[in-house]
Amino acid sequence: MEVRRRCTWTIFQSLEYAAEQDQLKLYDFFILMIDHLQQLNDVAHKFSSFITHQHENQEQAINDLQLLKSTNPLSIKVENSYKGPHLNFPLRKVDLEAMIEAFRRKKILHAKYALQLLHEARLLLKTKPNISKASTYLSHQITICGDLHGKLDDLLVIFHKNGLPCAENPYVFNGDFVDRGKNSTEVFFILLAAFIVFPNQVYLNRGNHEDNMMNIRYGFTSELMIKYKNHSSMLVQLIQDIYGWLPLATIIDQKILVLHGGISEETDLERLSKIDRHQFLSLLKPPLSTGEPQEWMESENIRSVEWKMAKKLVLAVLEKLVLAVLEKLVLAVLEKLVLAVLEKLILDILWSDPMWSEGCEPNVFRGGGVYFGPDVTRRVLNKHKLKLLVRSHECKAEGYQFVHGNKCLTIFSASDYYDIGSNRGAYVKFCGRELRPFFVQYTTHRIKNLTIKQRLKKKKKLRIKNFNFRVGIVERSALANLKSTISASKTLLFAEFERKDPLATGFIRAKDWCVVMATVLALDLPWRILKDRLVQVEAETGLVNYRTTCDDVSLDSLDSTQEAPSIVETLYRYKNSLETIFRIIDKNNSGSISIKDFQDSCDLLSQHLGYQLPKQHIKDIAITIDINKDGFIDINEFLEAFRLVDTKHQNKNKSLNSICSSEMTV
C-alpha cells in the first residue's frame, strides 16, 4: 500500500512540475524571439506590446497618479441590485469579518470595493521592506501558513481553528495565495484586508504564483475575467503591480527565516534587502533594460581610471561620436548583467526545493530555481545567525515535513491539492521564547461532507480505513491524469514502439516499453511498477502488448492509423500552452483578441521564422477564424479553427486515397 501511495504521489508531482517547466520554456521562447528581433525595431515593439503589456512599468515607471487614473474605483458605481458585502474605508475588523462571511455564502465583492481594497493594500505594501521583521515579544506566538492556491475552505478552516489575525495572534502567509483553486479572488482579498486591518501582525510573502504570467496559465486571470467581466483588465493591472510590492521573506525573532521556495549558494539576505523588488513584476521575465545608464552606474567603480585615460587619447570628434555610443553600449550590457544576477537571487528564493544530498544544482524538474542540500541550509542559516528555515512551495502528504536535520521545514496549507484525499493541509504555530512548533492538520472534504455528530460516530472507522481510502481515490485520479497525458502523445509513442518491433508482432520487451514511455513523455516515473496498470502484459513471456497502452482512454478525433499526430491530438497536448499564448496576446484581458492584434502576432511569427506572409493573407485568416463575425477572436474560435482545418485536410486525403484506389481498380 505504501508503494502504491509513493507511486501515486510521484505521478502527481511529475505532471505538476512538467507543466511548470513547459510554462518557463514557453516564456523563454518569447524572450528569445525578442532578442532575435531586436534589430527589427517596429516588429520588436509590436511583440513587446504582447509580452510586456504586463510589464509596461518595467520599461518606465507608472507613477501612482497614472495607475490610479487607469484603475480608479471612483469611476465605478455600486448598483442597487448588488447583494454582496459593503466595505467602508479605512477598513476595520468588522469589515474583514463581514467580507469573510459574505465569501462563505458565495457572494462576490463589487469591483469598486475590490479596487479600493487593492489600492489601500498597495499603498501600505510600498512602506514595507523586502524582508519583514516579525516579533513575538508581545504575542508569544506566531502562525505560519503555506500555499493556499485559491482554496477558500482551507483558509476558513484555519481561521476557525486558530482565530482571526490580531495583535495577540500574528500570521505569516508564505506565498502562492492564488491559482489552481476556484476561489483565488476571495483568498487574495481576505489576506489583503487582514493585512490592511493588522499591518504589523499580518505578514505576506511573495510566492512564485504571485506572477501575472503564472496566473495566465493556472487560472487566476481567467477567474477574474469571469467574476469581473467589465473591470477585469483594471483588476489584473493593479494586482500585477501589487505583486511587485510584496515582501520577499520574513524573519521571526532573528531565529526563523520564512520564504516561499528555498535558498541557494548565492542567497544573501543583505543583498536581497537592498533590491528594488518592484522592478521584478514577473520572475519569468527579467526587467527590460531602458538602454540608459542608471544613477548607480555613474559611480567611480564603473568608470575606471583606464577608461578616463582612454577618453583623453581619442580625438574630440571620435570621443563624441564613437565613445558615446560605446560607453552607452557597455553600460547597457553591464546593467543587463546586474539585473540578471538580481533576478536570479529572487528566482532562487521563490522556485527552489530542498534535496537530500549535499550541494546545490539546477532544478531541472521545475525549470527554475535550484535544488539545495543540507550543507547549503546550514551555511545560509549560520551566515545570518538563524536557527530554522521555513518554506512552502511543495505539496506534502501530511501538510508538513522536516528535512536537513530538522533545519528546514516545509509547510503546505492547501488540503486535497491534487484530488480529494491526496493530502492534508497544515499550519504551524511557534510558541514561547523557544518558538516550539505545534502543527495542526486538516482536510476540508470531511468537514463539508460530514456533520460533527457523524464524524464522532464514524471516527474510529474513518481512522482505520482512512489510509486505504485515500490511496485508492488518489491513485485512480493520478492514473486518470497520467492516461490523459499518454493519450495526447499516443501517435508518437506508437511510432517508437513500432521501431522496437520490426516484425510488427505487437509485442516488445517490458524494458523497451519503459524506455519509450520515459523518453517520449519526458516523465521520470516508475514505469515498471505502472506498466501493469497501463498496458497488457503476457503472463508467460512477460512481453508487453504495446497496442493496448491506455486503450481505455482515447481522443475522440484521434486516428490511430495515421503516421503523424493529428492536429486534434497536438492541440490536446499543447492546449495549456496555446491558451497561455492567447492570454498574452489578449492585451486587455477581455477574453478575446482583435483582428489587428492577431495580424501583429502573425507578423511577428513570420519575421521570427524567416517567412513573410502577405498582410492581406493574414487579415483573411483572421476574418475566417472570427466565426461569429463580431470583429474579435475568442479562445474557442482560436482552437476551433485548427480543428476545422484538420478535418478538411483529412477529408481531402481520404478523397485522394479513394481516387487512387479507383484508378488502381480500373
CORCORTA-V684619 format. One record per pair of residues at least 12 apart in sequence whose C-alpha atoms are under 10 Angstrom apart, sorted by the first residue. I is the first residue (numbers start at 1). J is the second residue. Records with the same first field share a line. If there is no record, write none. Layout:
I: J + J
This chain:
1: 467 + 468 + 471 + 472
2: 467 + 468 + 471
3: 529
4: 471 + 472 + 474 + 475 + 529 + 530
5: 397 + 422 + 467 + 468 + 470 + 471 + 472 + 474 + 475
6: 397 + 471 + 475
7: 475 + 478 + 525 + 526 + 527 + 529 + 530
8: 422 + 471 + 472 + 474 + 475 + 476 + 477 + 478 + 479 + 525 + 526 + 530
9: 395 + 396 + 397 + 418 + 422 + 423 + 471 + 474 + 475 + 478
10: 478 + 523 + 524 + 525 + 526
11: 475 + 478 + 479 + 481 + 482 + 523 + 524 + 525 + 526 + 530
12: 395 + 417 + 418 + 419 + 422 + 474 + 475 + 477 + 478 + 479 + 481 + 482
13: 365 + 394 + 395 + 418 + 478 + 525
14: 365 + 366 + 482 + 522 + 523 + 524 + 525
15: 365 + 478 + 481 + 482 + 485 + 523 + 524 + 525
16: 365 + 366 + 418
17: 364 + 365 + 366 + 367 + 523
18: 364 + 365 + 366 + 367 + 521 + 522 + 523
19: 217 + 218 + 365 + 366 + 367 + 576 + 577
20: 214 + 217 + 218 + 365 + 366 + 367 + 368
21: 363 + 364 + 365 + 366 + 367 + 368
22: 366 + 367 + 574 + 576 + 577
23: 213 + 214 + 217 + 218 + 284 + 366 + 367 + 576 + 577 + 580
24: 213 + 214 + 283 + 284 + 285 + 366 + 367 + 368
25: 284 + 367 + 368 + 577
26: 284 + 577 + 578 + 580 + 581
27: 51 + 213 + 284 + 285 + 577 + 580 + 581
28: 284 + 285
30: 47 + 48 + 50 + 51 + 285 + 581
31: 48 + 51 + 284 + 285 + 286
32: 608
33: 47 + 48 + 604 + 605 + 607 + 608 + 609
34: 47 + 48 + 51 + 604 + 608
36: 607 + 608
37: 604 + 607 + 608
40: 604 + 607
42: 604
43: 600 + 601 + 603 + 604 + 605 + 607 + 608
44: 604 + 607
45: 604
46: 597 + 600 + 601 + 603 + 604
47: 585 + 597 + 600 + 601 + 603 + 604 + 605
48: 288
49: 584 + 585 + 587 + 597 + 600 + 601
50: 581 + 582 + 583 + 584 + 585 + 586 + 587 + 597 + 600 + 601
51: 213 + 285 + 581 + 583 + 584 + 585 + 586 + 587
52: 282 + 285 + 287 + 288 + 584 + 587
53: 237 + 584 + 585 + 586 + 587 + 588
54: 211 + 212 + 213 + 236 + 237 + 240 + 241 + 281 + 282 + 584 + 587 + 588
55: 212 + 237 + 240 + 241 + 279 + 280 + 281 + 282 + 285 + 286 + 287 + 288
56: 237 + 281 + 287 + 288
57: 241 + 278 + 279 + 280 + 281 + 287 + 288
58: 278 + 279 + 280 + 281 + 282 + 286 + 287 + 288 + 289 + 290
59: 279 + 287 + 288 + 289 + 290 + 291
60: 279 + 288 + 289 + 290
61: 278 + 279
62: 241
64: 119 + 123
67: 119 + 234 + 237 + 238 + 241
68: 115 + 119 + 234 + 238
70: 233 + 234 + 237 + 238
71: 112 + 115 + 116 + 118 + 119 + 231 + 233 + 234 + 235 + 236 + 237 + 238
72: 112 + 115 + 116 + 119 + 234
73: 111 + 112 + 113 + 114 + 115 + 116 + 117 + 118 + 119 + 234
74: 112 + 113 + 115 + 116
75: 112
76: 110 + 111 + 112 + 113 + 115 + 231
77: 110 + 111 + 112 + 113
78: 110 + 111 + 112 + 113
79: 110
82: 107 + 108 + 109 + 110
83: 102 + 107 + 108 + 109 + 110
84: 98 + 99 + 102 + 103 + 105 + 106 + 107 + 108 + 109 + 110
85: 98 + 99 + 100 + 101 + 102 + 103 + 107 + 108 + 109 + 110 + 113
86: 98 + 99 + 102 + 109 + 110 + 112 + 113
87: 99 + 109 + 110 + 112 + 113 + 114 + 116 + 117
88: 113 + 116 + 117
89: 113 + 116 + 117 + 120
90: 116 + 117 + 120 + 196 + 197
91: 117 + 120 + 193 + 194 + 196 + 197 + 198
92: 193 + 194 + 196 + 197 + 198
93: 164 + 165 + 166 + 193 + 194 + 196 + 197 + 198
94: 197
95: 193 + 194 + 197
96: 164 + 189 + 190 + 191 + 192 + 193 + 194 + 196 + 197
97: 164 + 190 + 193 + 194
99: 186 + 189 + 190 + 193
100: 152 + 155 + 156 + 186 + 187 + 189 + 190 + 193
101: 156
102: 186
103: 152 + 156 + 183 + 185 + 186 + 187 + 190
104: 152 + 153 + 156 + 186
106: 183 + 186
107: 186
108: 185 + 186 + 227 + 228
109: 185 + 186 + 189 + 227 + 228
110: 227 + 228
111: 227 + 228 + 229 + 230 + 231 + 232 + 234 + 235
112: 231
114: 185 + 189 + 228 + 235
115: 231 + 234 + 235 + 238 + 239
117: 189 + 190 + 192 + 193 + 196
118: 188 + 189 + 192 + 193 + 196 + 235 + 238 + 239 + 241 + 242
119: 238 + 239 + 242
120: 192 + 193 + 196
121: 189 + 191 + 192 + 193 + 194 + 195 + 196 + 197 + 199 + 242 + 245 + 246
122: 192 + 196 + 238 + 239 + 241 + 242 + 243 + 244 + 245 + 246
123: 196 + 242 + 245
124: 192 + 195 + 196 + 199 + 245
125: 192 + 195 + 196 + 199 + 204 + 242 + 243 + 244 + 245 + 246 + 247
126: 242 + 244 + 245 + 246 + 247 + 278
127: 245
128: 199 + 203 + 245 + 246 + 247
129: 245 + 246 + 247 + 248 + 249 + 250 + 273 + 274 + 275 + 276 + 277
130: 205 + 245 + 246 + 247 + 248 + 249 + 250 + 269 + 272 + 273 + 274 + 275 + 276 + 277 + 278
131: 205 + 246 + 247 + 248 + 249 + 250 + 251 + 257 + 258 + 259 + 269 + 270 + 272 + 273 + 274
132: 200 + 203 + 204 + 205 + 247 + 248 + 249 + 250 + 251 + 252 + 258 + 273
133: 200 + 203 + 249 + 250 + 251 + 252 + 253 + 254 + 257
134: 170 + 171 + 172 + 200 + 201 + 202 + 203 + 250 + 251 + 252 + 253 + 254 + 256
135: 170 + 200 + 201 + 251 + 252 + 253 + 254
136: 167 + 168 + 169 + 170 + 201 + 252 + 253 + 430 + 431 + 432 + 433 + 435
137: 253 + 432 + 433
138: 167 + 168 + 169
139: 166 + 167 + 168 + 169 + 170 + 201 + 431 + 432
140: 168 + 169 + 170 + 430 + 431 + 432 + 433 + 434 + 435
141: 168 + 169 + 170 + 171 + 429 + 430 + 431 + 432 + 433 + 435 + 436 + 437
142: 165 + 168 + 169 + 170 + 171 + 172 + 201 + 202 + 252 + 428 + 429 + 430 + 431 + 432 + 435 + 437
143: 158 + 162 + 165 + 169 + 170 + 171 + 172 + 173 + 202 + 427 + 428 + 429 + 430 + 431 + 437 + 438 + 439
144: 170 + 171 + 172 + 173 + 174 + 203 + 258 + 390 + 391 + 392 + 411 + 412 + 413 + 426 + 427 + 428 + 429 + 430 + 439
145: 158 + 171 + 172 + 173 + 174 + 175 + 391 + 392 + 411 + 412 + 413 + 414 + 425 + 426 + 427 + 428 + 429
146: 172 + 173 + 174 + 175 + 176 + 177 + 205 + 207 + 259 + 260 + 390 + 391 + 392 + 393 + 394 + 395 + 399 + 400 + 410 + 411 + 412 + 413 + 414 + 425 + 426 + 427 + 428
147: 173 + 174 + 175 + 176 + 177 + 178 + 207 + 209 + 260 + 391 + 392 + 393 + 394 + 395 + 411 + 412 + 413 + 414 + 415 + 417 + 425 + 426 + 427
148: 173 + 174 + 175 + 176 + 177 + 178 + 179 + 180 + 181 + 183 + 184 + 187 + 188 + 412 + 413 + 414 + 415 + 417 + 425
149: 175 + 176 + 177 + 178 + 179 + 180 + 181 + 182 + 183 + 184 + 187 + 188 + 209 + 218 + 220 + 413 + 414 + 415 + 417
150: 176 + 177 + 178 + 179 + 180 + 181 + 182 + 183 + 184 + 185 + 186 + 187 + 188 + 219 + 220 + 414
151: 177 + 178 + 179 + 180 + 181 + 182 + 183 + 184 + 185 + 186 + 187 + 413 + 414 + 415 + 416 + 417 + 444
152: 177 + 181 + 182 + 183 + 184 + 185 + 186 + 187 + 188 + 190 + 414 + 444
153: 183 + 187 + 414 + 415 + 443 + 444 + 445 + 447 + 448
154: 187 + 413 + 414 + 415 + 416 + 425 + 426 + 442 + 443 + 444 + 445
155: 186 + 187 + 190 + 191 + 413 + 414 + 444
156: 187 + 444
157: 425 + 442 + 443 + 444 + 447
158: 413 + 425 + 426 + 427 + 440 + 441 + 442
161: 440 + 442
162: 427 + 429 + 440
164: 194
165: 191 + 194 + 195 + 197 + 198 + 201 + 202
166: 194 + 197 + 198 + 199 + 200 + 201 + 202
167: 198 + 199 + 200 + 201 + 202
168: 201
169: 201 + 202 + 429
170: 198 + 199 + 200 + 201 + 202 + 203 + 429
171: 194 + 195 + 198 + 200 + 201 + 202 + 203 + 204 + 429
172: 201 + 202 + 203 + 204 + 205 + 249 + 250 + 251 + 252 + 258 + 259
173: 191 + 202 + 203 + 204 + 205 + 206 + 207 + 250 + 258 + 259 + 260 + 392 + 413 + 427
174: 203 + 204 + 205 + 206 + 207 + 248 + 249 + 250 + 258 + 259 + 260 + 261 + 390 + 391 + 392 + 393 + 411 + 412 + 413
175: 204 + 205 + 206 + 207 + 208 + 209 + 210 + 246 + 247 + 248 + 249 + 259 + 260 + 261 + 350 + 391 + 392 + 393
176: 188 + 205 + 206 + 207 + 208 + 209 + 210 + 211 + 260 + 350 + 392 + 393 + 414
177: 189 + 191 + 204 + 205 + 206 + 207 + 208 + 209 + 210 + 414
178: 207 + 209 + 210 + 211 + 214 + 215 + 218 + 219 + 220 + 221
179: 209 + 210 + 214 + 215 + 216 + 217 + 218 + 219 + 220 + 221 + 222 + 223
180: 209 + 215 + 217 + 218 + 219 + 220 + 223 + 417 + 418
181: 218 + 219 + 220 + 223 + 414 + 417
182: 219 + 220 + 223
183: 219 + 220 + 223 + 224
184: 219 + 220 + 221 + 223 + 224
185: 220 + 221 + 223 + 224 + 227
188: 239
191: 203 + 204
192: 204
203: 246 + 247 + 249 + 250
204: 246 + 247 + 248 + 249 + 250 + 259
205: 243 + 245 + 246 + 247 + 248 + 249 + 250 + 258 + 259 + 260 + 350
206: 243 + 244 + 245 + 246 + 247 + 248 + 249 + 259 + 260 + 261 + 349 + 350
207: 243 + 246 + 247 + 248 + 249 + 259 + 260 + 261 + 347 + 349 + 350 + 351 + 392 + 393
208: 260 + 261 + 282 + 283 + 284 + 346 + 347 + 348 + 349 + 350 + 351 + 352 + 393
209: 243 + 282 + 283 + 350 + 351 + 393
210: 239 + 240 + 242 + 243 + 244 + 246 + 281 + 282 + 283 + 350
211: 239 + 240 + 241 + 242 + 243 + 244 + 280 + 281 + 282 + 283 + 284
212: 236 + 237 + 239 + 240 + 241 + 243 + 281 + 282 + 283 + 284
213: 240 + 281 + 282 + 283 + 284 + 285 + 580 + 583 + 584
214: 282 + 283 + 284 + 580
215: 236 + 240 + 580 + 583
216: 576 + 579 + 580 + 581 + 582 + 583 + 584 + 589
217: 576 + 577 + 578 + 579 + 580 + 581 + 583 + 584
218: 576 + 580
220: 236
221: 233 + 235 + 236 + 583 + 589 + 591
222: 583 + 589 + 590 + 591
224: 236 + 589
225: 589 + 590 + 591
226: 590 + 591
229: 589 + 590 + 591
230: 590
231: 588 + 589 + 590
232: 588 + 589 + 590 + 591
233: 587 + 588 + 589 + 590
234: 588 + 589
235: 589
236: 588 + 589
237: 588 + 589
240: 281 + 282
241: 278 + 279 + 280 + 281 + 282
242: 278 + 281
243: 277 + 278 + 280 + 281 + 282
244: 276 + 277 + 278 + 279 + 280 + 281 + 282 + 283
245: 276 + 277 + 278 + 279 + 280 + 281
246: 277 + 278 + 281
247: 259 + 273 + 277 + 278
248: 260 + 272 + 273 + 277 + 346 + 349 + 350
249: 269 + 272 + 273 + 349 + 350 + 391
250: 390
251: 386 + 389 + 390
252: 386 + 388 + 430 + 435
253: 386 + 433 + 435
254: 384 + 385 + 386 + 387 + 388
255: 381 + 384 + 385 + 386 + 387 + 388 + 389 + 434 + 435
256: 381 + 385 + 386 + 387 + 388 + 389 + 390 + 407 + 430 + 435
257: 269 + 381 + 384 + 386 + 387 + 388 + 389 + 390 + 391 + 408
258: 388 + 389 + 390 + 391 + 392 + 409
259: 349 + 350 + 389 + 390 + 391 + 392 + 393
260: 348 + 349 + 350 + 351 + 352 + 353 + 390 + 391 + 392 + 393 + 394 + 410 + 411
261: 346 + 347 + 348 + 349 + 350 + 351 + 352 + 353 + 354 + 369 + 370 + 390 + 391 + 392 + 393 + 394 + 410
262: 347 + 348 + 349 + 350 + 351 + 352 + 353 + 354 + 369 + 370 + 371 + 372 + 377 + 389 + 390 + 391 + 392 + 393 + 408 + 410
263: 345 + 346 + 347 + 348 + 349 + 350 + 351 + 352 + 353 + 354 + 360 + 369 + 370 + 371 + 372 + 373 + 376 + 377 + 380 + 389 + 391
264: 344 + 345 + 347 + 348 + 349 + 352 + 353 + 354 + 359 + 360 + 361 + 362 + 369 + 370 + 371 + 372 + 373 + 376 + 377 + 379 + 380
265: 345 + 348 + 359 + 360 + 361 + 370 + 372 + 373 + 375 + 376 + 377 + 379 + 380
266: 341 + 344 + 345 + 348 + 360 + 376 + 380
267: 344 + 345 + 346 + 348 + 349 + 376 + 380
268: 345 + 380 + 383 + 384
269: 345 + 380 + 383 + 384
270: 384
271: 342 + 345
272: 342 + 345 + 346 + 349
275: 339 + 342 + 343 + 345 + 346
276: 342
277: 342 + 343 + 346
279: 339 + 343
280: 339 + 342 + 343 + 346 + 347
282: 343 + 347
283: 343 + 344 + 346 + 347 + 350 + 351 + 368
284: 343 + 347 + 368
285: 340 + 343
286: 336 + 339 + 340 + 341 + 342 + 343 + 344 + 347
287: 336 + 339 + 340 + 343
288: 335 + 336 + 339
289: 332 + 333 + 335 + 336 + 339
290: 332 + 335 + 336
291: 328 + 329 + 330 + 331 + 332 + 333 + 335 + 336
292: 328 + 329 + 331 + 332 + 335
293: 327 + 328 + 329 + 330 + 331 + 332 + 333 + 334 + 335
294: 331 + 332 + 335
296: 335
297: 331 + 332 + 334 + 335
298: 331
302: 331 + 334
303: 327 + 331
307: 327
310: 323
311: 323
344: 368 + 369
345: 369
346: 369
347: 368 + 369 + 370
348: 362 + 363 + 368 + 369 + 370 + 371 + 372
349: 369 + 370 + 391
350: 368 + 369 + 370 + 391 + 392 + 393
351: 363 + 366 + 367 + 368 + 369 + 370 + 371 + 392 + 393 + 394
352: 366 + 367 + 368 + 369 + 370 + 371 + 372 + 391 + 392 + 393 + 394
353: 366 + 368 + 369 + 370 + 371 + 372 + 373 + 391 + 392 + 393 + 394 + 410
354: 370 + 371 + 372 + 373 + 374 + 376 + 377 + 391 + 394 + 403 + 404 + 408 + 409 + 410
355: 370 + 371 + 372 + 373 + 374 + 403 + 404
356: 371 + 372 + 373 + 374 + 375 + 403 + 404
357: 371 + 372 + 373 + 374 + 375 + 404
358: 371 + 372 + 373 + 374 + 375 + 376 + 377 + 404
359: 371 + 372 + 373 + 374 + 375 + 376 + 377
360: 372 + 373 + 374 + 375 + 376
361: 373
365: 523 + 524
372: 404
373: 403 + 404
374: 403 + 404 + 405 + 406 + 407 + 408
375: 404
376: 404
377: 389 + 403 + 404 + 405 + 407 + 408
378: 404 + 405 + 407 + 408
381: 407 + 408
386: 407
387: 406 + 407 + 408
388: 406 + 407 + 408 + 409
389: 402 + 404 + 406 + 407 + 408 + 409 + 410
390: 402 + 407 + 408 + 409 + 410 + 411 + 428
391: 408 + 409 + 410 + 411 + 412
392: 409 + 410 + 411 + 412 + 413
393: 410 + 411 + 412
394: 410 + 411 + 412
395: 410 + 411 + 412 + 413 + 414 + 415 + 416 + 417 + 418 + 422 + 423 + 424 + 425
396: 410 + 411 + 412 + 413 + 414 + 415 + 417 + 422 + 423 + 424 + 425 + 426
397: 412 + 415 + 416 + 417 + 421 + 422 + 423 + 424 + 425 + 426
398: 411 + 412 + 413 + 415 + 422 + 423 + 424 + 425 + 426 + 441 + 442
399: 411 + 412 + 413 + 414 + 415 + 416 + 423 + 424 + 425 + 426 + 427 + 428 + 439 + 440 + 441 + 442 + 443
400: 412 + 413 + 424 + 425 + 426 + 427 + 428 + 439 + 440 + 441
409: 428
410: 428
411: 425 + 426 + 427 + 428 + 439
412: 424 + 425 + 426 + 427 + 428 + 441
413: 425 + 426 + 427 + 428 + 440 + 441 + 442 + 443
414: 426 + 427 + 442 + 443 + 444
415: 441 + 442 + 443 + 444 + 445
416: 442 + 443 + 444 + 445 + 474
418: 474 + 477 + 478
419: 470 + 473 + 474 + 475 + 476 + 477 + 478
420: 443 + 444 + 445 + 446 + 470 + 473 + 474 + 477
421: 443 + 444 + 445 + 446 + 466 + 467 + 469 + 470 + 471 + 472 + 473 + 474 + 475
422: 443 + 470 + 471 + 472 + 473 + 474 + 475 + 477 + 478
423: 441 + 442 + 443 + 470 + 471 + 474
424: 440 + 441 + 442 + 443 + 444
425: 440 + 441 + 442 + 443 + 444
426: 439 + 440 + 441 + 442 + 443
427: 439 + 440 + 441 + 442
428: 440 + 441
479: 530 + 533 + 534
480: 550 + 553
482: 534 + 550
483: 533 + 534 + 549 + 550 + 551 + 552 + 553 + 554
484: 550 + 553 + 554 + 555 + 572 + 573
485: 521 + 553 + 572 + 573
486: 517 + 520 + 521 + 534 + 549 + 550 + 553 + 554 + 573
487: 549 + 550 + 551 + 552 + 553 + 554 + 555 + 558 + 569 + 572 + 573
488: 521 + 553 + 554 + 555 + 558 + 565 + 568 + 569 + 570 + 571 + 572 + 573 + 574
489: 517 + 520 + 521 + 565 + 569 + 570 + 572 + 573
490: 520 + 521 + 547 + 549 + 550 + 554 + 555 + 558 + 560 + 565 + 569
491: 558 + 559 + 560 + 561 + 562 + 563 + 564 + 565 + 566 + 569 + 570
492: 516 + 520 + 521 + 563 + 564 + 565
493: 513 + 516 + 517 + 519 + 520 + 521 + 546 + 547 + 549
494: 516 + 546 + 547 + 549 + 560 + 563
495: 516 + 563 + 564
496: 512 + 513 + 515 + 516 + 517 + 519 + 520
497: 512 + 513 + 515 + 516 + 517 + 545 + 546 + 547
498: 546 + 547
500: 512 + 513 + 516
501: 546
505: 545 + 546
506: 543 + 544 + 545 + 546 + 547 + 548
507: 536 + 537 + 538 + 542 + 543 + 544 + 545 + 546 + 547 + 548
508: 537 + 542 + 543 + 544 + 545 + 546
509: 537 + 541 + 542 + 543 + 544 + 545 + 546
510: 527 + 528 + 531 + 537 + 542 + 543 + 544 + 545 + 546
511: 527 + 528 + 543 + 544
512: 543 + 544
513: 527 + 528 + 531 + 535 + 543 + 544 + 545 + 546 + 549
514: 526 + 527 + 528 + 529 + 530 + 531 + 544
515: 527 + 528
517: 531
531: 544 + 549 + 550
532: 544
533: 549 + 550
534: 546 + 548 + 549 + 550 + 551 + 552
535: 547 + 548 + 549 + 550 + 551 + 552
536: 548 + 549 + 550 + 551
554: 569
555: 568 + 569 + 572
556: 568 + 569
557: 569 + 643 + 647
558: 570
559: 650
562: 650
566: 643 + 646 + 647 + 650
567: 642 + 643 + 644 + 645 + 646 + 647 + 649
568: 639 + 640 + 642 + 643 + 644 + 646 + 647
569: 643
570: 642
571: 639 + 642 + 643
572: 639
575: 639
578: 635 + 638 + 639
579: 635 + 636 + 638 + 639
582: 598 + 633 + 634 + 635 + 638
583: 634 + 635
585: 597 + 598 + 600 + 601
586: 598 + 633 + 634 + 635
590: 634
591: 632 + 633 + 634 + 635
592: 631 + 632 + 633 + 634 + 635 + 636 + 637 + 638
593: 626 + 631 + 632 + 633 + 634 + 635 + 638
594: 622 + 626 + 630 + 631 + 632 + 633 + 634
595: 618 + 619 + 620 + 621 + 622 + 623 + 625 + 626 + 631 + 632 + 633
596: 618 + 619 + 622 + 631 + 632
597: 622 + 632 + 633
598: 618 + 619 + 621 + 622 + 623 + 632 + 633
599: 615 + 616 + 617 + 618 + 619 + 620 + 621 + 622
600: 615 + 618 + 619
601: 618
602: 615 + 618 + 619 + 622
603: 615 + 618
621: 641
622: 638 + 641
624: 637 + 641
625: 637 + 638 + 639 + 640 + 641 + 642 + 644
626: 638 + 641
627: 640 + 641
